[in-house]
Amino acid sequence: MPASKVEIIIDRKERSIIPGLVEGRDLINLAALSGTDQLLFEISGDIDVPVLPEDAILIRGGEKFSIGDGAPQVEDNPCLRHPIHFHFNNHPVTKDRLFPVAKVTGAQLKQLDPNLQSGDALIADLEGLADESIRDDQRIILQRADRFITVPCGNVGFDDILEQQLNALQAEFPTARLEQAGGSCYVVVPDFLLPEGFTPNRVSLLFILPNGFPMAAPDMFWVEPCVSLADGREPEGASQHEQHLGQTWQRFSWHYTHGQAAWRIGHSSLTTHVQFCRTRFTQVK
């Protein structure tokens, strides 16, 4: 499902754009600059900051930009009158660690973490939107609403994270387990209760952990035995049957989207994914 667009202001005119991490070149194209014009990001109570093609900014809606004639050109990354306050690892950045400029790289932001480990990733935590991964060399134009977190990347700390998440899942589903087969890592949740409207009312739930979990979200889920609606019809998006772990499973095409149904890096887990799967069965169709 495509993300809903939001409105930003460019040269006092509303423009529609998909929210999230937006590259400067896309904003410049949207502004349709000509000649020596500069696109400037307006910071309330402070100096405007030029937007370069290689810059990026976290768009939520309501951001304001103006167009300067470039005579003279505004300095690329001017010192601010007041540092921009933002959150890092769920806490406000202390005054002594704020940046004097608006544009900082992912690598600079990561240095705010005193416990940073080699390979840790930087994530922009966007409320109500899919989280965004920030590269070390990517330069971000900071805003007061920005929230960043560091998380283990790839397999760094993967076993510990997975064990912690499995323990949390087993607190609700004691028989939940991990299984490895054919190069895939499966999560199996036996005795998964379905609401009224589906037959049978208990199944085993299965999903596959992707490479890069927990930064990458699981996609779809499978049940065994196969499920039908109370009137015998096949549920929507559940017509495919696949072999996993030596059994036939019914696949439900159920995917994360933006907004409330987004995989949130640093927040989402095995338990929240099972809850996400459960929401499919609130829709008796």
HELIX and SHEET records of a PDB file:
HELIX    1   1 GLY A   24  ALA A   31  1                                   8    
HELIX    2   2 LYS A   95  ARG A   97  5                                   3    
HELIX    3   3 GLY A  106  LYS A  110  1                                   5    
HELIX    4   4 PHE A  158  GLU A  172  1                                  15    
HELIX    5   5 GLY A  259  ALA A  261  5                                   3    
HELIX    6   6 LEU A  270  ARG A  280  1                                  11    
SHEET    1   A 5 LYS A  13  ILE A  17  0                                        
SHEET    2   A 5 VAL A   6  ILE A  10 -1                                        
SHEET    3   A 5 LYS A  64  GLY A  68  1                                        
SHEET    4   A 5 GLN A  38  PHE A  41 -1                                        
SHEET    5   A 5 VAL A  49  PRO A  50 -1                                        
SHEET    1   B 4 GLY A  20  GLU A  23  0                                        
SHEET    2   B 4 ASP A  55  ILE A  59 -1                                        
SHEET    3   B 4 ARG A 139  ILE A 141  1                                        
SHEET    4   B 4 LYS A 103  THR A 105 -1                                        
SHEET    1   C 5 HIS A  91  PRO A  92  0                                        
SHEET    2   C 5 HIS A  87  PHE A  88 -1                                        
SHEET    3   C 5 ARG A 147  VAL A 151  1                                        
SHEET    4   C 5 ALA A 121  ALA A 124 -1                                        
SHEET    5   C 5 GLU A 132  ILE A 134 -1                                        
SHEET    1   D 6 ARG A 177  ALA A 181  0                                        
SHEET    2   D 6 SER A 184  LEU A 193 -1                                        
SHEET    3   D 6 ARG A 202  LEU A 209 -1                                        
SHEET    4   D 6 PHE A 221  GLU A 224 -1                                        
SHEET    5   D 6 GLN A 247  PHE A 252 -1                                        
SHEET    6   D 6 GLN A 240  HIS A 244 -1                                        
SHEET    1   E 2 PHE A 198  THR A 199  0                                        
SHEET    2   E 2 SER A 228  LEU A 229 -1                                        
END                                                                             
